[in-house]
């Protein structure tokens, strides 16, 4: 396929856009979206002005039954702009938008990154929301500007609990978790749990993006991408012990990393890795458990629309094989499908937007049994249906 074959005309064979929500008068950034799997019941009724209504606060639960927990978590998502966060809360046949102002002073402070996770302890569920803000709930002062924030389960003081990993421009991966004596978060040395991240801090590697992939077997894989093109890959056994690492360096800042299983229903433990770059094509590293970072294929024409900022995977055509989606600063979302019987990829679908693409996720937002495609751009959220 040549560049001339990739026209700017949109494809509508897979997805149709059903809603767009703008971030007021503000913008978001590449770390401003997180999906949340929740066991809490949702109860807000459908608004007459759905889907345009935005709530400023949640009403009180109508009955005690909403204090019960779901056996199967429901997925929602949260988008952050410079001074507020908006939660898109899924419901049967619709969704609600909850707008939460953070009272940040425009132009002086802004949200850089967001992460959210639920933690269940006995009969209690806590929703932990972490925000990395340029200036500083609990406020943890930072000595360097924050970048991406993500969460991971660790074993600390004899129990499993949530920890947040924060990369900063000081080249250090900071780890925060709740202390044993209170709910206050404390900083622990990340190298104690993840030796590879200790090497990152020792060499002051500015990590722009990190993906943590937990397998059903209890094993874990972590991939971190650096400002100077570093790609670091670490493998951990069921006990959390680091068993091997791989590292290479390419000629481009790394904008995102994504570890994934190529098949939808996990018929194999094979893992691939998508790496997106600021000034090169996106790259797929294949069978990383066996090959490490030695076998790769580029995604064709992925570098023709300015920097590639993000990637995602989902089975868009329901054939059991996951497709790769990328979003670019040049305002394109492109879906790639692996050519049957080969290791090459071809373009399956594309769509041009008004603003740069920052993040892509999928979830069943209206609980109709089919996943919606969620695309966040610089100034808003686009929701697509099959």
N, C-alpha and C positions, 0 to 999 in steps of 0.2 A: 504493500500500500504506500502510495506517495503522499506528500503533503497536499497536493491538489485534490486528492481523493477525500481528504478530511475537510469538508466544507463547514462553514459556520452555521448552516441550517440545523435546526434541532430535530432530534428523533423523538417520536412519540409512541413507538411500538411497545415500550416497556412501562413507562411511567407517565402519569398526567399530574400536573400540579393542582392541588385542591385548596391550598391556603398559604398566605404569606403574612408573617408577623414582623413588624419593624421594631427596632430597639429605641423607641422614642426618637430623640434627636442625637443619640449617641451611637457608638460603634463598639464592636467586640474585637477580639484578637484570636490568634490561632489556638489558644489554650482555653477558650471560653465555652466549652460544651462538655457535659458529662451525662451519661445514662445512669439511672439509679434503679436497681432491683429491690422492690419493697414488699414486705409481708403485711403492711398496714392496709386496712380497708379504706377505700375512698368513698365519699358520700355526697359530694356537691352535685346538685341537680343541674340539668342542661339549661343554659341560659337561652332566653328568647332570641338573643342576638348572637348566638353561637355561629361561627367560631371567633367572633371579633371581641367578645367580652373579656376584660382582664380584671381579676379580683385583686383588691389591695390587702385583703386578709381572709382567712378561712372562717366560715361560720362554725358554731359549736356543733359537735356530733349530735345527731338526732336521737340516738338511743345507745344503751350500754353495749349492744351487739358489735358496735364499731371498735370496741376495745379488744375484740378478738383478733387473732392473727390468721393470715392466709397460709395454707399449707404450701401453695406454689406462688412464688413471688411474681409480682406484676412490675413491668418495666415502665418507667417514666423518664423524662429527661429535663435537664436544667441548663439554661443558657444565661451567660453573664455578659452584660455590657459594661461600660466604664464605671457606672455607679449604682447599678441595680442588677438583680437576678430575677429571671422569670422561670417558674416551674411549670412545665406542661404535664398535667396530671391526667393519666388515661382513665377512661370510663367506658362502659358498654355503649357503643354507638356514637361516642363523642369524646371530647376532652375539655379540661378547664385550664386556664392560664392564671397562675398566681404570681403577681408582681410584688417583689420585695425590694423596697428602696434601702440602700445602705448608707444614705446621708453622707456621701463622700463629696468633697468640694471639687467641682468640675475644674479641670485644668491643673489641679495640684495633686490629687490622688486618683487612682483608678485600679480596677480589678485586672490583674495580669493573668491569673490562672485560677481554675476552680476544680474541685474534686468532691465527691460525695459518696458515702457508703453507709449501709445499715449494719449495726452490730447488735446481736442478740445475746443477752446475758440472763439466763434463767427465764423468768416471766416478763422481762423488760426488753424493749427494743429502743435503741437510741439511733437517731440519724445524725451522723457526723458530717458536717459541711466544712470544708477547708477552703479558704480564699487566700491567695497570695496577692497582696496589695502593695503598691509602690511606696506607700507611706503608712506606716503605722504610727457575748462571746469572749475569748481569751486572745489577747494580742501578744504575739511573740516578735520582739524586735529583731530585725535582720541587719547584718553588717554589709550585705551586698544585695543588689537588685535581684528579685526572684524571677525564675523562668517557669518551667512546668512543675505541677504538683500532681502526685498520683498516690494510690494507697496499696498496701500489701499486708497480708497476715504474717505476723512474727510470733515466735515463742519467747516470752519474756517473764521472768520470775515465776516459772512453772505454769504459765497459762498462755493460751493462744489469744492474741488481740490484734486490733488494727493499728497500723503505723502509717504515717504519711511520709513520702519521700519527696523532697524539694530540691530541685537543681537551681543553682544561683550562678551569677556571673563571676563569682570568686573561684569557680572551678571545683567546688565542694558539693557533694550530695549530702544534704542534711536529712536526718531521720528523726521524726517526732512521734511519740506515743504517750498514752496516759500512764501516769505513775501509779504505783500500787496503793498509795495512801490517799489519793484524791483523784478527781476527774481532770486535774490540770495536766496539760501536755508538757512533756519534758523532752529535751534533745538527747539522743543516744548516738554513739558512733556507728555509722552505717557499715563500716568494714567488719564489725563484730558479727553481723548477720550476713553480709554480702561482701566477701573479700574483694571481688572485682570492683565494687564501688569505692572501696578503700584505695585501690590503685588509681582510680579516676581522681580522687581528692589529692593523693600524693603528687600526681603529675599536673594538677590544676587544669584538667580538661573541662572546658565549658560545654556541658551537656545541654543540648537544645530539646531533646525529646527522648523519652524512655518508655518502653512497653514491657509489662510484666504478664507473662502467660502461664497460668496455673492449669496443669493437666488433671484429668479425672483420676489419674494414678497417684496423685500427690506430688509428682515431680513438677519442677518450675523452670522456666526459661526467662531470662531477662536480656533485652537488647537496648543499648543506649547509643545515641547518635550525637556526635560532637560538632561544634562550630567550625572546626578545621578539618572536617571530613572523617573523623574517627568513627568507626563502627565496632562496638564491643558487645560480645555475645557470651553469656554465662549460663551454665546448666547446673541445676541443683537437684539432689535426690529427695526422697520422702522425708528425710530427717533435716532437710535444710542445708546439708553439706554441699559446698561447691565442688563439683566433680571434674569440670573442664571449662576452659574459656577459649574464645577465638577473638582475634582483633585484626582489622585491616584499616587502611586509610585511603580515601578517595579524594579527588580534586573538586570538592564541593561541600559547603555546609549541609548537614543533615537536618531536614525539616520534620521528618517523622519516621518512625519504625513501627512495623506491625507483624507480629508472629501469628500464624494461623494454620489450621488444619484444612487441606484442600477440599475435603469432602464434607457434606453437610451433616451427616449422621455419624461421624467418627468411626468409620469402618477400619481406619488405620491410625497408627500413632505418628504418621509422617507429618513433619512440620516444614512449612515454607516461611520466608521472611520477605516482606516488602519494605524497601527503603526509598524514601522520596528525597530529592535533592533540590537545592536552590538554583544550581546552574547546570545540571545534567539531567538525563532521563531518569525516570524511576526504574528501580532495579528489583528483580525477584531473585532471591537466593533460595535454591531448592534443596530440600532434604537436609536441613541444617543439623539435625541430630547426627547424621552420618558424614555429611560433607563439610560441616562448618560453614565458612564463608568462601569456599573455593569454587562453587558451581553457581553461575548466575546467568540470567537472561534479562535484557532491557525490555521495558514496555514501549513498543514502537510509537513514535511521534509524541511521546509524553512530555518531551522538553520543548515542544513548539509553541507553547502558550504561556511563556514566562515561567517563573518558579513553580514547581509542584510543591504544594504546601501540606497535603494530607492524603491519607489512603484509608480504605475500608474494604471489607469483604462481606459478601452475602450471596446466596443462591438466588439470583434475580429471575432465572427462567425455570426454576424448580426441576432441574435435571439431576440433582444430587451433587453437583460440582459447584464450588464457590467461585464467583467472579470477583475480579479486583476493580475497585472504584478509586479514582484519584480526583482531587480537586486542585485547581491551579490559581495562581495569582492573576493569570490572564482570563479568569472568569469562566472556565470550562470545568464541567464534570464529565469524565470519560469512563466508560465501563469496558473492561477487557475480559475476554473469554479465552481460555486455553484451547488451542486447536487440538482436536481429538487425535490421540496417537503421537503427539509431538510435545516438545517443551516450549513451543512458541505461543504467543498471544496475539489475538486480533481484536479490533475495536468492535464492540457489540452495540453501544449506545453512547450518545453524547448530548450535552445540553449547555447552551451558553446562558450566563446570568448577567445581571447588571453590575455586580461587584465581585471582588475576589472571593474565592471559596476557602473557608477556614476549617470546617470540620464536617464529617459525614457520619451518620449512624443510622441504624434501622431498628424499629420496634413496632409492636402492634398497639398504636396509640389509641385507637377507638375500639379495640378488643373485638374485631370482626373475624379474627382468625388469619388475617393477612397482614404482613408487616408493611408499615409505611416507611418511606425513605425520607430521612431528615437531613437537610443541607443547610448549614449556617454559613452566611456570607458576612462581609464586613459590617453590614447594617441591618441584617434581619435573618429570620428563620423561614425556610421554604419546606413545605410538607407535600410529598408526592404519594400517590397511590398507584397500584398496578392497574 
